[in-house]
Every structure is written in C-alpha cells, then in structure tokens.
C-alpha cells in the first residue's frame, strides 16, 4: 500500500500535450516537412535533434543569435564601470604623489579590462540562458530518448481536424513514426 502511494507521488501529474510528433531519420525530410508545415500556417513547430543542422535552422527562419550583442553590451558596461570606479576612488580620496595627475588612465586599464571580462562573461551566461529559455520547467512536447542519439523529432502543436492533416503531411515527408497526442 505504501509502495503504491510512493510510486504515485514519484510519477507526478501526467503531462498533457496536444499535437503530433513525427520522428525522422534524415535531415532533408525534416527540412521539407517544416517548410510544408510553415506554408500551411503552423508557426510554432519544435525540432529536437542530437546536433544542430543548418538546413533546419534556415527553414525555421532562425537568424543569428543575439547572445553576442548581449555579451558586447555587458563588456562595454564592465569597461565603463571599471574606469568609473577607478576615477571615482581617486577623486574621492586624492593622494598626490610627486605632482603627478590624479586621473591617469594607464594604471586603470587593468581594472577596466578585468571588469570588462567579468561583466561580459556574466552577460553572456545570462543572455544564453534567457534566449535558450532555460531552465524549462514545463516541457512543451513529449520527449523521446532517441532524439539524443540518431533521430530527429518534429513537434507540431495542433488539435481538431488539423491533427489528421499534419499526421498525413509528416508521413508523406518520410517520417518513420508519427504519434498523435490529444
């Protein structure tokens, strides 16, 4: 009795998905299927693959990543903040030595450089996680362990009459297996 209760607690709430999952072996088949689905008006398709494929990215309409601009912004902010910290500390507590200038940039370069690296790398991490939508607490589609080995999954969220249409389209484009989740 206790064992059944523990098993039910460990299983958790069953996931509810509405859509069609197609499992493919060839990249070209997936690319053609995605192009056909996008022509039919399905915009929220998800592709699960063990490695990135440029043909699929091109058909999905994914452009270059914004992470590099987020990293650049963090680096510029770090460089500016590092120099500002040095200049502020020298002007707040002036220590005149031998008549030299208080604000001399060459010694501040090290602090500016290190701040640039620190904030640039932190911005890169945060930008990568945010743009990849990680951590994903709720799965958007059913998962199959074959997607980490050698198969490519194509998830199309749909319901009603569109389900049969999508199922036939995926079969027509070479899907090895088509699963309907309703």
MDTraj code that builds the backbone (N, CA, C; nanometers):
import mdtraj as md
import numpy as np

residues = "UNK UNK UNK UNK UNK UNK UNK UNK UNK UNK UNK UNK UNK UNK UNK UNK UNK UNK UNK UNK UNK UNK UNK UNK UNK UNK UNK UNK UNK UNK UNK UNK UNK UNK UNK UNK UNK UNK UNK UNK UNK UNK UNK UNK UNK UNK UNK UNK UNK UNK UNK UNK UNK UNK UNK UNK UNK UNK UNK UNK UNK UNK UNK UNK UNK UNK UNK UNK UNK UNK UNK UNK UNK UNK UNK UNK UNK UNK UNK UNK UNK UNK UNK UNK UNK UNK UNK UNK UNK UNK UNK UNK UNK UNK UNK UNK UNK UNK UNK UNK UNK UNK UNK UNK UNK UNK UNK UNK UNK UNK UNK UNK UNK UNK UNK UNK UNK UNK UNK UNK UNK UNK UNK UNK UNK UNK UNK UNK UNK UNK UNK UNK UNK UNK UNK UNK UNK UNK UNK UNK UNK UNK UNK UNK UNK UNK UNK UNK UNK UNK UNK UNK UNK UNK UNK UNK UNK UNK UNK UNK UNK UNK UNK UNK UNK UNK UNK UNK UNK UNK UNK UNK UNK UNK UNK UNK UNK UNK UNK UNK UNK UNK".split()
xyz = np.array([
    [0.0827, -0.1194, 0.0000],
    [0.0000, 0.0000, 0.0000],
    [0.0872, 0.1259, 0.0000],
    [0.1840, 0.1301, 0.0885],
    [0.2729, 0.2457, 0.0956],
    [0.3532, 0.2569, -0.0334],
    [0.3922, 0.1413, -0.0873],
    [0.4699, 0.1418, -0.2107],
    [0.3894, 0.2046, -0.3246],
    [0.2594, 0.1742, -0.3338],
    [0.1763, 0.2323, -0.4394],
    [0.1635, 0.3835, -0.4224],
    [0.1513, 0.4288, -0.2997],
    [0.1413, 0.5725, -0.2740],
    [0.2705, 0.6426, -0.3143],
    [0.3832, 0.5834, -0.2781],
    [0.5130, 0.6418, -0.3136],
    [0.5299, 0.6438, -0.4650],
    [0.4907, 0.5377, -0.5345],
    [0.5018, 0.5339, -0.6805],
    [0.4157, 0.6407, -0.7454],
    [0.2936, 0.6603, -0.6931],
    [0.2066, 0.7647, -0.7476],
    [0.2668, 0.9030, -0.7256],
    [0.3274, 0.9245, -0.6088],
    [0.3895, 1.0535, -0.5810],
    [0.5098, 1.0774, -0.6716],
    [0.5873, 0.9741, -0.6980],
    [0.7045, 0.9887, -0.7838],
    [0.6665, 1.0083, -0.9295],
    [0.5572, 0.9478, -0.9725],
    [0.5126, 0.9640, -1.1105],
    [0.4708, 1.1076, -1.1372],
    [0.4044, 1.1678, -1.0427],
    [0.3598, 1.3046, -1.0608],
    [0.2374, 1.3124, -1.1498],
    [0.2031, 1.4325, -1.1872],
    [0.0868, 1.4568, -1.2708],
    [0.1216, 1.4214, -1.4154],
    [0.0373, 1.3454, -1.4837],
    [0.0687, 1.3118, -1.6218],
    [0.0639, 1.4370, -1.7106],
    [0.1615, 1.4472, -1.8000],
    [0.1695, 1.5616, -1.8901],
    [0.0613, 1.5518, -1.9971],
    [0.0030, 1.6644, -2.0311],
    [-0.0987, 1.6678, -2.1348],
    [-0.0442, 1.7500, -2.2515],
    [-0.0382, 1.6852, -2.3632],
    [0.0083, 1.7510, -2.4848],
    [-0.1006, 1.7403, -2.5901],
    [-0.1094, 1.8396, -2.6745],
    [-0.1987, 1.8335, -2.7885],
    [-0.1177, 1.8647, -2.9117],
    [-0.1008, 1.7634, -2.9948],
    [-0.0256, 1.7842, -3.1161],
    [0.0188, 1.6535, -3.1769],
    [0.1099, 1.6657, -3.2724],
    [0.1599, 1.5500, -3.3459],
    [0.3120, 1.5512, -3.3395],
    [0.3697, 1.4360, -3.3073],
    [0.5150, 1.4199, -3.3028],
    [0.5569, 1.3270, -3.4161],
    [0.6412, 1.3768, -3.5037],
    [0.6966, 1.2954, -3.6116],
    [0.8419, 1.2657, -3.5830],
    [0.8826, 1.1418, -3.6051],
    [1.0208, 1.1006, -3.5809],
    [1.0847, 1.0684, -3.7154],
    [1.1941, 1.1383, -3.7440],
    [1.2610, 1.1280, -3.8740],
    [1.4036, 1.0775, -3.8562],
    [1.4578, 1.0250, -3.9661],
    [1.5973, 0.9828, -3.9667],
    [1.6824, 1.0794, -4.0495],
    [1.6279, 1.1313, -4.1576],
    [1.7043, 1.2169, -4.2492],
    [1.6719, 1.3639, -4.2284],
    [1.7761, 1.4467, -4.2342],
    [1.7633, 1.5903, -4.2143],
    [1.6820, 1.6533, -4.3272],
    [1.7020, 1.6086, -4.4493],
    [1.6311, 1.6667, -4.5633],
    [1.4807, 1.6465, -4.5506],
    [1.4399, 1.5308, -4.5005],
    [1.2974, 1.5048, -4.4814],
    [1.2372, 1.6015, -4.3799],
    [1.3095, 1.6256, -4.2723],
    [1.2609, 1.7194, -4.1692],
    [1.2516, 1.8602, -4.2269],
    [1.3525, 1.9011, -4.3020],
    [1.3526, 2.0361, -4.3595],
    [1.2346, 2.0544, -4.4541],
    [1.2061, 1.9557, -4.5370],
    [1.0919, 1.9657, -4.6285],
    [0.9602, 1.9659, -4.5510],
    [0.9522, 1.8855, -4.4459],
    [0.8298, 1.8811, -4.3652],
    [0.8064, 2.0143, -4.2942],
    [0.9115, 2.0737, -4.2404],
    [0.8975, 2.2031, -4.1723],
    [0.8545, 2.3103, -4.2725],
    [0.9133, 2.3088, -4.3924],
    [0.8749, 2.4071, -4.4950],
    [0.7275, 2.3912, -4.5322],
    [0.6826, 2.2676, -4.5469],
    [0.5425, 2.2437, -4.5816],
    [0.4502, 2.2864, -4.4675],
    [0.4896, 2.2601, -4.3443],
    [0.4075, 2.2999, -4.2298],
    [0.3985, 2.4514, -4.2179],
    [0.5076, 2.5188, -4.2437],
    [0.5058, 2.6651, -4.2355],
    [0.4192, 2.7248, -4.3458],
    [0.4144, 2.6595, -4.4616],
    [0.3263, 2.7067, -4.5688],
    [0.1797, 2.6889, -4.5308],
    [0.1499, 2.5854, -4.4506],
    [0.0125, 2.5630, -4.4047],
    [-0.0266, 2.6552, -4.2894],
    [0.0696, 2.7277, -4.2331],
    [0.0390, 2.8222, -4.1265],
    [0.0803, 2.7775, -3.9873],
    [0.1475, 2.6660, -3.9745],
    [0.1953, 2.6201, -3.8432],
    [0.3288, 2.6880, -3.8148],
    [0.3285, 2.7829, -3.7227],
    [0.4489, 2.8606, -3.6934],
    [0.5234, 2.8111, -3.5698],
    [0.4555, 2.7450, -3.4775],
    [0.5182, 2.7055, -3.3513],
    [0.5649, 2.5608, -3.3531],
    [0.6332, 2.5207, -3.4574],
    [0.6868, 2.3847, -3.4620],
    [0.8184, 2.3817, -3.3856],
    [0.8478, 2.2677, -3.3244],
    [0.9728, 2.2498, -3.2497],
    [1.0457, 2.1298, -3.3067],
    [1.1757, 2.1445, -3.3247],
    [1.2583, 2.0364, -3.3771],
    [1.3553, 1.9939, -3.2681],
    [1.3608, 1.8642, -3.2422],
    [1.4513, 1.8071, -3.1421],
    [1.5534, 1.7219, -3.2150],
    [1.6799, 1.7570, -3.1994],
    [1.7858, 1.6913, -3.2748],
    [1.9086, 1.6734, -3.1864],
    [1.9865, 1.5662, -3.2101],
    [2.1076, 1.5473, -3.1296],
    [2.2175, 1.6484, -3.1624],
    [2.2177, 1.7013, -3.2835],
    [2.3175, 1.8001, -3.3256],
    [2.2471, 1.9082, -3.4059],
    [2.3019, 2.0291, -3.4109],
    [2.2383, 2.1340, -3.4911],
    [2.2553, 2.1065, -3.6405],
    [2.1514, 2.1368, -3.7158],
    [2.1544, 2.1218, -3.8614],
    [2.1176, 2.2570, -3.9224],
    [2.2053, 2.3099, -4.0061],
    [2.1843, 2.4422, -4.0628],
    [2.0652, 2.4458, -4.1583],
    [2.0378, 2.3356, -4.2244],
    [1.9233, 2.3324, -4.3151],
    [1.7930, 2.3517, -4.2380],
    [1.7836, 2.2896, -4.1231],
    [1.6620, 2.3029, -4.0413],
    [1.6535, 2.4442, -3.9839],
    [1.7651, 2.4984, -3.9380],
    [1.7654, 2.6343, -3.8842],
    [1.7219, 2.7341, -3.9913],
    [1.7675, 2.7130, -4.1130],
    [1.7320, 2.8027, -4.2231],
    [1.5822, 2.7965, -4.2525],
    [1.5261, 2.6755, -4.2561],
    [1.3837, 2.6592, -4.2861],
    [1.2979, 2.7149, -4.1723],
    [1.3436, 2.7005, -4.0476],
    [1.2693, 2.7550, -3.9342],
    [1.2753, 2.9071, -3.9297],
    [1.3671, 2.9661, -4.0043],
    [1.3784, 3.1111, -4.0080],
    [1.4548, 3.1689, -3.8911],
    [1.5455, 3.0902, -3.8354],
    [1.6254, 3.1392, -3.7233],
    [1.7432, 3.2189, -3.7765],
    [1.7544, 3.3396, -3.7299],
    [1.8654, 3.4245, -3.7711],
    [1.9833, 3.4071, -3.6763],
    [2.0811, 3.4948, -3.6883],
    [2.1952, 3.4870, -3.5967],
    [2.1523, 3.5157, -3.4532],
    [2.2236, 3.4579, -3.3610],
    [2.1896, 3.4693, -3.2196],
    [2.2174, 3.6105, -3.1672],
    [2.1369, 3.6536, -3.0729],
    [2.1542, 3.7846, -3.0106],
    [2.2515, 3.7807, -2.8931],
    [2.3023, 3.6622, -2.8602],
    [2.3903, 3.6492, -2.7437],
    [2.5160, 3.7343, -2.7599],
    [2.5668, 3.7445, -2.8807],
    [2.6903, 3.8231, -2.8987],
    [2.6681, 3.9702, -2.8671],
    [2.5488, 4.0232, -2.8965],
    [2.5210, 4.1631, -2.8652],
    [2.5005, 4.1824, -2.7157],
    [2.4407, 4.0850, -2.6496],
    [2.4259, 4.0916, -2.5038],
    [2.5635, 4.0883, -2.4385],
    [2.6522, 4.0024, -2.4890],
    [2.7889, 3.9945, -2.4364],
    [2.8633, 4.1253, -2.4594],
    [2.8486, 4.1816, -2.5791],
    [2.9144, 4.3086, -2.6095],
    [2.8643, 4.4193, -2.5163],
    [2.7344, 4.4241, -2.4922],
    [2.6788, 4.5237, -2.4010],
    [2.7326, 4.5082, -2.2601],
    [2.7412, 4.3843, -2.2124],
    [2.7972, 4.3595, -2.0799],
    [2.9437, 4.3986, -2.0720],
    [3.0187, 4.3717, -2.1797],
    [3.1611, 4.4060, -2.1807],
    [3.1811, 4.5573, -2.1785],
    [3.1037, 4.6289, -2.2575],
    [3.1150, 4.7756, -2.2591],
    [3.0751, 4.8335, -2.1227],
    [2.9691, 4.7793, -2.0652],
    [2.9276, 4.8232, -1.9316],
    [3.0370, 4.7952, -1.8282],
    [3.1012, 4.6783, -1.8379],
    [3.2095, 4.6447, -1.7453],
    [3.3301, 4.7359, -1.7614],
    [3.3677, 4.7629, -1.8854],
    [3.4818, 4.8518, -1.9111],
    [3.4530, 4.9916, -1.8576],
    [3.3356, 5.0422, -1.8865],
    [3.2973, 5.1756, -1.8383],
    [3.2909, 5.1784, -1.6859],
    [3.2318, 5.0750, -1.6283],
    [3.2217, 5.0680, -1.4821],
    [3.3570, 5.0562, -1.4155],
    [3.4500, 4.9798, -1.4757],
    [3.5841, 4.9656, -1.4178],
    [3.6597, 5.0978, -1.4161],
    [3.6553, 5.1698, -1.5293],
    [3.7212, 5.3000, -1.5343],
    [3.6525, 5.3995, -1.4405],
    [3.5191, 5.3964, -1.4354],
    [3.4462, 5.4888, -1.3486],
    [3.4790, 5.4622, -1.2021],
    [3.4908, 5.3357, -1.1638],
    [3.5261, 5.3015, -1.0257],
    [3.6636, 5.3561, -0.9901],
    [3.7598, 5.3372, -1.0787],
    [3.8956, 5.3873, -1.0518],
    [3.8986, 5.5397, -1.0423],
    [3.8334, 5.6054, -1.1367],
    [3.8350, 5.7516, -1.1373],
    [3.7620, 5.8072, -1.0144],
    [3.6501, 5.7466, -0.9795],
    [3.5753, 5.7918, -0.8617],
    [3.6577, 5.7739, -0.7339],
    [3.7250, 5.6598, -0.7215],
    [3.8018, 5.6367, -0.5987],
    [3.9206, 5.7317, -0.5883],
    [3.9842, 5.7645, -0.7001],
    [4.0976, 5.8576, -0.6966],
    [4.0499, 5.9989, -0.6652],
    [3.9345, 6.0385, -0.7212],
    [3.8844, 6.1736, -0.6953],
    [3.8240, 6.1864, -0.5549],
    [3.7749, 6.0758, -0.4994],
    [3.7171, 6.0803, -0.3650],
    [3.8251, 6.0874, -0.2572],
    [3.9348, 6.0163, -0.2775],
    [4.0456, 6.0130, -0.1816],
    [4.1751, 6.0472, -0.2548],
    [4.1959, 6.1753, -0.2831],
    [4.3149, 6.2125, -0.3608],
    [4.4444, 6.1896, -0.2813],
    [4.5419, 6.1324, -0.3495],
    [4.6731, 6.1102, -0.2910],
    [4.7745, 6.1603, -0.3938],
    [4.8163, 6.2843, -0.3784],
    [4.9072, 6.3457, -0.4734],
    [5.0480, 6.2987, -0.4415],
    [5.1111, 6.2351, -0.5399],
    [5.2462, 6.1836, -0.5218],
    [5.3348, 6.2450, -0.6298],
    [5.4290, 6.3240, -0.5883],
    [5.5278, 6.3798, -0.6807],
    [5.4685, 6.4705, -0.7859],
    [5.3529, 6.5294, -0.7618],
    [5.2931, 6.6233, -0.8555],
    [5.2319, 6.5581, -0.9779],
    [5.2111, 6.4254, -0.9743],
    [5.1514, 6.3573, -1.0892],
    [5.0011, 6.3815, -1.0922],
    [4.9435, 6.3614, -1.2102],
    [4.7989, 6.3773, -1.2255],
    [4.7250, 6.2739, -1.1411],
    [4.6065, 6.3101, -1.0940],
    [4.5262, 6.2141, -1.0197],
    [4.4644, 6.1106, -1.1132],
    [4.4065, 6.1559, -1.2226],
    [4.3418, 6.0645, -1.3177],
    [4.4412, 6.0353, -1.4286],
    [4.5029, 5.9192, -1.4180],
    [4.5980, 5.8722, -1.5187],
    [4.5461, 5.7375, -1.5689],
    [4.5101, 5.7303, -1.6960],
    [4.4412, 5.6125, -1.7482],
    [4.5260, 5.4849, -1.7552],
    [4.6548, 5.4887, -1.7836],
    [4.7278, 5.3613, -1.7953],
    [4.7178, 5.2686, -1.6741],
    [4.7236, 5.3155, -1.5506],
    [4.7078, 5.2197, -1.4410],
    [4.5639, 5.1673, -1.4254],
    [4.4679, 5.2411, -1.4804],
    [4.3281, 5.1994, -1.4678],
    [4.2888, 5.0938, -1.5712],
    [4.3741, 5.0733, -1.6711],
    [4.3410, 4.9791, -1.7786],
    [4.3232, 4.8373, -1.7237],
    [4.4026, 4.7995, -1.6270],
    [4.3939, 4.6629, -1.5733],
    [4.2572, 4.6412, -1.5078],
    [4.2130, 4.7350, -1.4257],
    [4.0835, 4.7223, -1.3598],
    [3.9715, 4.7261, -1.4634],
    [3.9821, 4.8149, -1.5610],
    [3.8811, 4.8227, -1.6669],
    [3.8731, 4.6938, -1.7471],
    [3.9897, 4.6367, -1.7799],
    [3.9942, 4.5125, -1.8575],
    [3.9317, 4.3970, -1.7792],
    [3.9690, 4.3838, -1.6540],
    [3.9143, 4.2746, -1.5726],
    [3.7640, 4.2890, -1.5520],
    [3.7166, 4.4125, -1.5329],
    [3.5723, 4.4356, -1.5194],
    [3.5012, 4.4025, -1.6499],
    [3.5639, 4.4367, -1.7624],
    [3.5051, 4.4069, -1.8923],
    [3.4894, 4.2559, -1.9107],
    [3.5914, 4.1786, -1.8766],
    [3.5854, 4.0337, -1.8891],
    [3.4787, 3.9762, -1.7955],
    [3.4751, 4.0247, -1.6723],
    [3.3788, 3.9729, -1.5752],
    [3.2347, 3.9989, -1.6178],
    [3.2013, 4.1241, -1.6458],
    [3.0626, 4.1554, -1.6815],
    [3.0256, 4.1017, -1.8195],
    [3.1214, 4.0953, -1.9113],
    [3.0940, 4.0359, -2.0425],
    [3.0610, 3.8890, -2.0317],
    [3.1357, 3.8161, -1.9508],
    [3.1079, 3.6726, -1.9363],
    [2.9784, 3.6476, -1.8598],
    [2.9491, 3.7284, -1.7589],
    [2.8219, 3.7129, -1.6874],
    [2.7033, 3.7473, -1.7774],
    [2.7175, 3.8522, -1.8586],
    [2.6107, 3.8864, -1.9531],
    [2.5927, 3.7758, -2.0561],
    [2.7039, 3.7145, -2.0985],
    [2.6958, 3.6027, -2.1928],
    [2.6173, 3.4874, -2.1327],
    [2.6464, 3.4531, -2.0097],
    [2.5765, 3.3429, -1.9427],
    [2.4276, 3.3723, -1.9282],
    [2.3946, 3.4909, -1.8785],
    [2.2538, 3.5270, -1.8588],
    [2.1812, 3.5357, -1.9930],
    [2.2453, 3.5945, -2.0928],
    [2.1834, 3.6047, -2.2250],
    [2.1609, 3.4693, -2.2885],
    [2.2583, 3.3799, -2.2761],
    [2.2431, 3.2459, -2.3329],
    [2.1287, 3.1719, -2.2660],
    [2.1210, 3.1772, -2.1335],
    [2.0132, 3.1083, -2.0619],
    [1.8765, 3.1692, -2.0946],
    [1.8708, 3.3008, -2.1037],
    [1.7427, 3.3666, -2.1314],
    [1.6957, 3.3382, -2.2734],
    [1.7855, 3.3476, -2.3711],
    [1.7453, 3.3271, -2.5098],
    [1.7200, 3.1800, -2.5417],
    [1.7783, 3.0896, -2.4639],
    [1.7508, 2.9465, -2.4821],
    [1.6309, 2.9024, -2.4001],
    [1.5722, 2.9959, -2.3273],
    [1.4565, 2.9699, -2.2408],
    [1.4866, 2.8596, -2.1400],
    [1.6012, 2.8704, -2.0774],
    [1.6407, 2.7721, -1.9773],
    [1.6351, 2.8357, -1.8392],
    [1.6040, 2.7675, -1.7362],
    [1.5603, 2.6287, -1.7333],
    [1.4155, 2.6177, -1.7793],
    [1.3858, 2.5113, -1.8495],
    [1.2500, 2.4888, -1.8984],
    [1.1787, 2.4015, -1.7955],
    [1.0967, 2.4641, -1.7143],
    [1.0326, 2.3939, -1.6040],
    [0.9170, 2.3058, -1.6507],
    [0.8515, 2.3459, -1.7573],
    [0.7390, 2.2692, -1.8090],
    [0.7697, 2.2311, -1.9534],
    [0.7693, 2.1022, -1.9812],
    [0.8001, 2.0558, -2.1161],
    [0.6899, 2.0975, -2.2124],
    [0.7298, 2.1428, -2.3314],
    [0.6324, 2.1847, -2.4314],
    [0.5903, 2.0700, -2.5211],
    [0.6667, 1.9626, -2.5203],
    [0.6380, 1.8499, -2.6088],
    [0.6837, 1.7209, -2.5419],
    [0.6274, 1.6082, -2.5836],
    [0.6749, 1.4805, -2.5285],
    [0.8186, 1.4537, -2.5727],
    [0.8917, 1.3857, -2.4886],
    [1.0335, 1.3609, -2.5153],
    [1.0559, 1.2137, -2.5475],
    [1.1459, 1.1887, -2.6390],
    [1.1838, 1.0535, -2.6767],
    [1.3365, 1.0446, -2.6660],
    [1.3913, 0.9453, -2.5971],
    [1.5374, 0.9365, -2.5817],
    [1.6120, 0.9197, -2.7135],
    [1.5442, 0.8793, -2.8190],
    [1.6117, 0.8650, -2.9491],
    [1.6572, 0.9984, -3.0051],
    [1.6007, 1.1104, -2.9553],
    [1.6394, 1.2419, -3.0050],
    [1.7806, 1.2803, -2.9629],
    [1.8368, 1.2117, -2.8653],
    [1.9745, 1.2392, -2.8249],
    [2.0730, 1.1453, -2.8932],
    [2.0239, 1.0518, -2.9700],
    [2.1127, 0.9548, -3.0359],
    [2.1225, 0.9809, -3.1861],
    [2.0185, 0.9400, -3.2605],
    [2.0301, 0.9489, -3.4058],
    [1.9011, 0.9871, -3.4769],
    [1.7960, 1.0197, -3.4052],
    [1.6697, 1.0548, -3.4679],
    [1.6396, 1.2027, -3.4465],
    [1.5536, 1.2563, -3.5308],
    [1.5138, 1.3960, -3.5228],
    [1.3632, 1.3989, -3.5002],
    [1.3202, 1.4721, -3.3998],
    [1.1783, 1.4828, -3.3683],
    [1.1223, 1.6152, -3.4146],
    [1.0016, 1.6107, -3.4680],
    [0.9329, 1.7314, -3.5131],
    [0.7987, 1.7372, -3.4423],
    [0.7823, 1.8352, -3.3533],
    [0.6596, 1.8506, -3.2755],
    [0.5777, 1.9637, -3.3359],
    [0.4513, 1.9330, -3.3639],
    [0.3593, 2.0321, -3.4183],
    [0.2395, 2.0415, -3.3240],
    [0.2263, 2.1508, -3.2471],
    [0.1089, 2.1640, -3.1609],
    [-0.0144, 2.1959, -3.2449],
    [-0.1155, 2.1098, -3.2364],
    [-0.2389, 2.1305, -3.3116],
    [-0.3492, 2.0483, -3.2473],
    [-0.4718, 2.0726, -3.2897],
    [-0.5850, 1.9970, -3.2372],
    [-0.6943, 1.9948, -3.3431],
    [-0.7907, 1.9074, -3.3226],
    [-0.9055, 1.9005, -3.4123],
    [-0.8719, 1.8399, -3.5471],
    [-0.9256, 1.9004, -3.6510],
    [-0.9072, 1.8465, -3.7866],
    [-0.7645, 1.8661, -3.8367],
    [-0.6951, 1.9628, -3.7816],
    [-0.5569, 1.9858, -3.8252],
    [-0.4673, 1.8686, -3.7887],
    [-0.5037, 1.7923, -3.6871],
    [-0.4214, 1.6788, -3.6438],
    [-0.4084, 1.5755, -3.7546],
    [-0.5183, 1.5398, -3.8172],
    [-0.5145, 1.4406, -3.9256],
    [-0.4352, 1.4934, -4.0447],
    [-0.4511, 1.6215, -4.0748],
    [-0.3785, 1.6820, -4.1869],
    [-0.2277, 1.6809, -4.1609],
    [-0.1881, 1.7171, -4.0398],
    [-0.0459, 1.7191, -4.0045],
    [0.0108, 1.5774, -4.0039],
    [-0.0667, 1.4828, -3.9538],
    [-0.0214, 1.3432, -3.9499],
    [0.0076, 1.2925, -4.0909],
    [-0.0812, 1.3179, -4.1846],
    [-0.0604, 1.2740, -4.3230],
    [0.0565, 1.3478, -4.3873],
    [0.0717, 1.4750, -4.3557],
    [0.1829, 1.5519, -4.4114],
    [0.3168, 1.4954, -4.3637],
    [0.3267, 1.4640, -4.2343],
    [0.4515, 1.4099, -4.1817],
    [0.4818, 1.2729, -4.2417],
    [0.3798, 1.1891, -4.2553],
    [0.4009, 1.0582, -4.3181],
    [0.4454, 1.0746, -4.4632],
    [0.3858, 1.1703, -4.5335],
    [0.4207, 1.1943, -4.6731],
    [0.5613, 1.2477, -4.6914],
    [0.6183, 1.3080, -4.5874],
    [0.7546, 1.3616, -4.5963],
    [0.8589, 1.2677, -4.5366],
    [0.8230, 1.1426, -4.5138],
    [0.9225, 1.0430, -4.4751],
    [0.9405, 1.0198, -4.3269],
    [0.8398, 1.0493, -4.2458],
    [0.8518, 1.0232, -4.1026],
    [0.8486, 0.8729, -4.0779],
    [0.9422, 0.8247, -3.9979],
    [0.9455, 0.6826, -3.9625],
    [0.8279, 0.6463, -3.8729],
    [0.7932, 0.7402, -3.7858],
    [0.6882, 0.7156, -3.6877],
    [0.6162, 0.8473, -3.6621],
    [0.4827, 0.8396, -3.6522],
    [0.4028, 0.9586, -3.6231],
    [0.3122, 0.9260, -3.5050],
    [0.3243, 1.0048, -3.3982],
    [0.2435, 0.9845, -3.2778],
    [0.1514, 1.1034, -3.2589],
    [0.0238, 1.0757, -3.2399],
    [-0.0754, 1.1808, -3.2158],
    [-0.1014, 1.1861, -3.0662],
    [-0.0867, 1.3050, -3.0091],
    [-0.1125, 1.3261, -2.8665],
    [-0.2324, 1.4203, -2.8556],
    [-0.3369, 1.3722, -2.7936],
    [-0.4574, 1.4548, -2.7835],
    [-0.5054, 1.4620, -2.6395],
])
top = md.Topology()
chain = top.add_chain()
for i, resn in enumerate(residues, 1):
    res = top.add_residue(resn, chain, resSeq=i)
    for name in ("N", "CA", "C"):
        top.add_atom(name, md.element.get_by_symbol(name[0]), res)
traj = md.Trajectory(xyz[None], top)
